[in-house]
Amino acid sequence: MAEEIINRVANSKLITFNLEDYYPKGPRIILDIKDWLLEGIVLREKDFREQVKNHDWQHYQDAYVAILCSTDAIVPAWAYMLITISLESVAKKSVLGDLEALETALYQDIVSNLDVSEYQDKAIIIKGCSKKPVPVNAYLMISNKLKPIAKSIMFGEACSSVPLFKRK
């Protein structure tokens, strides 16, 4: 007689936390200001203000925008502030930096506003594989948020997880 196969993973009390479930929908756009500078390196205030004034900001409607300068130009803070003010009415969010910085900022907002009370005294596994660009920083943020309340925290998949924390 064949022995019954028991799925111990399905029967465990592990709760899977998937950061990918919180990935905000919407396009990500890089706004590189190098072309708004003289020879890509010199910011002339009058010309720069003209570029900002004449730029088609509707292109960023409901998008997440990473603002950067891909050259070694010295860009004053007010220039990035001027761009952000122009984006404020159309973009969902704008940050200074690359796409990684943008994703990190998005997850900073998400994790800081997340109610994790349902994970109190639970064994949690933070899912590791993701089809979306979840930044590594998001895993650090959620680990810090869950540690004070979780019974234990692991990383990976239920069948092959890495233990990270266990309350004594």
DOLO-404162 format. One line per 3 residues: their letters; for each residue x, y, z of C-alpha. Coordinates in Angstrom, 2 decimals, padded with zeros to 5 digits. Layout:
a) X/Y/Z  ...
END
This chain:
mae) 000.00/000.00/000.00  001.38/003.44/-001.00  002.14/005.86/001.78
eii) 000.19/009.11/001.68  002.27/012.13/000.68  001.85/015.02/003.09
nrv) 002.59/018.56/001.98  004.36/019.92/005.06  004.85/023.34/003.46
ans) 001.11/023.78/002.89  000.38/022.63/006.44  002.95/024.89/008.09
kli) 002.04/028.05/009.95  004.42/030.11/007.85  002.98/033.31/006.43
tfn) 004.48/034.47/003.16  005.08/038.18/002.77  005.59/039.18/-000.86
led) 006.90/042.71/-001.49  005.93/042.32/-005.13  002.26/042.48/-004.05
yyp) 002.84/046.11/-003.07  004.60/047.17/-006.28  002.92/050.41/-007.40
kgp) 001.45/050.37/-010.90  002.41/053.08/-013.32  005.16/053.93/-015.78
rii) 008.68/054.76/-014.63  010.42/057.50/-016.58  013.96/058.82/-016.37
ldi) 014.28/062.56/-016.95  017.92/063.19/-017.83  018.63/066.91/-017.85
kdw) 022.03/066.69/-019.59  020.49/067.96/-022.84  019.23/071.05/-021.01
lle) 022.81/072.09/-020.20  025.32/073.87/-022.41  027.52/071.10/-023.88
giv) 025.94/068.79/-021.32  027.91/070.25/-018.42  027.15/073.94/-017.85
lre) 023.87/075.14/-016.43  022.97/078.63/-017.62  020.05/079.79/-015.54
kdf) 018.17/081.69/-018.24  018.48/078.83/-020.78  017.64/076.21/-018.16
req) 014.52/078.07/-017.05  013.47/078.32/-020.69  013.88/074.55/-021.12
vkn) 011.74/073.91/-018.03  009.11/076.40/-019.18  008.83/074.92/-022.69
hdw) 009.07/071.24/-021.77  006.01/069.03/-022.38  005.22/067.93/-018.82
qhy) 002.14/065.96/-019.91  004.53/063.21/-021.02  004.90/062.38/-017.29
qda) 001.16/062.15/-016.54  000.58/059.60/-013.74  004.19/058.40/-013.98
yva) 006.94/057.91/-011.44  009.90/060.06/-012.47  013.60/059.67/-011.70
ilc) 015.40/062.96/-012.31  019.11/062.80/-013.01  021.99/064.31/-014.91
std) 024.07/061.61/-016.61  027.07/063.89/-017.12  029.53/065.16/-014.53
aiv) 027.87/068.58/-014.45  027.51/070.48/-011.21  023.79/071.08/-010.96
paw) 022.50/073.37/-008.20  019.70/072.12/-005.97  017.30/074.81/-007.19
aym) 017.39/073.31/-010.71  016.09/069.95/-009.50  013.57/071.77/-007.30
lit) 012.29/073.72/-010.32  011.78/070.48/-012.25  010.00/068.82/-009.33
isl) 007.65/071.79/-009.01  006.81/071.43/-012.70  006.21/067.69/-012.30
esv) 004.09/068.03/-009.15  000.79/068.52/-010.98  001.25/065.60/-013.40
akk) 003.58/062.92/-011.97  002.67/060.57/-009.14  006.13/061.02/-007.62
svl) 009.51/062.42/-008.57  012.90/061.76/-006.99  016.47/062.72/-007.63
gdl) 018.40/059.67/-008.80  018.15/056.63/-011.02  015.40/054.01/-011.26
eal) 016.81/052.16/-008.24  016.51/055.33/-006.15  012.96/055.81/-007.44
eta) 011.90/052.27/-006.54  013.53/052.62/-003.12  011.63/055.87/-002.47
lyq) 008.36/054.25/-003.53  008.89/051.32/-001.17  009.96/053.67/001.63
div) 006.51/055.25/001.43  004.76/051.90/001.15  006.57/050.16/004.01
snl) 006.36/053.12/006.38  002.57/053.27/005.90  002.02/049.51/006.03
dvs) -000.06/048.07/008.85  001.79/044.90/009.88  -000.29/044.10/012.97
eyq) -001.61/040.91/011.33  001.94/039.50/011.52  002.14/039.81/015.32
dka) 003.79/036.68/016.79  003.76/034.89/013.42  006.43/032.96/011.55
iii) 007.02/034.99/008.40  008.85/034.18/005.23  009.72/037.16/003.05
kgc) 009.45/035.91/-000.52  012.69/036.35/-002.39  011.94/035.81/-006.07
skk) 010.28/038.67/-007.88  009.26/039.37/-011.45  009.11/043.10/-010.70
pvp) 012.07/045.34/-009.85  011.72/045.29/-006.06  014.83/047.05/-004.73
vna) 017.06/045.30/-002.18  016.45/048.23/000.17  012.77/047.26/000.34
ylm) 013.76/043.89/001.86  015.79/045.70/004.51  012.91/048.06/005.26
isn) 010.32/045.31/005.66  012.72/043.25/007.79  013.14/046.18/010.18
klk) 009.39/046.76/010.25  008.53/043.10/010.97  011.30/042.23/013.45
pia) 009.71/043.88/016.52  006.47/041.93/016.10  007.33/038.66/014.33
ksi) 007.99/035.35/016.02  010.48/034.54/013.28  011.58/035.86/009.90
mfg) 012.96/033.86/007.00  013.87/034.74/003.44  013.25/032.81/000.24
eac) 010.65/030.16/-000.44  009.02/027.82/002.05  010.88/024.83/000.57
ssv) 014.29/026.51/000.77  014.41/029.43/003.14  017.20/031.21/004.97
plf) 016.49/031.87/008.66  017.12/035.50/009.60  015.55/036.07/012.99
krk) 013.89/034.09/015.77  012.55/035.69/018.93  013.84/034.04/022.09
END
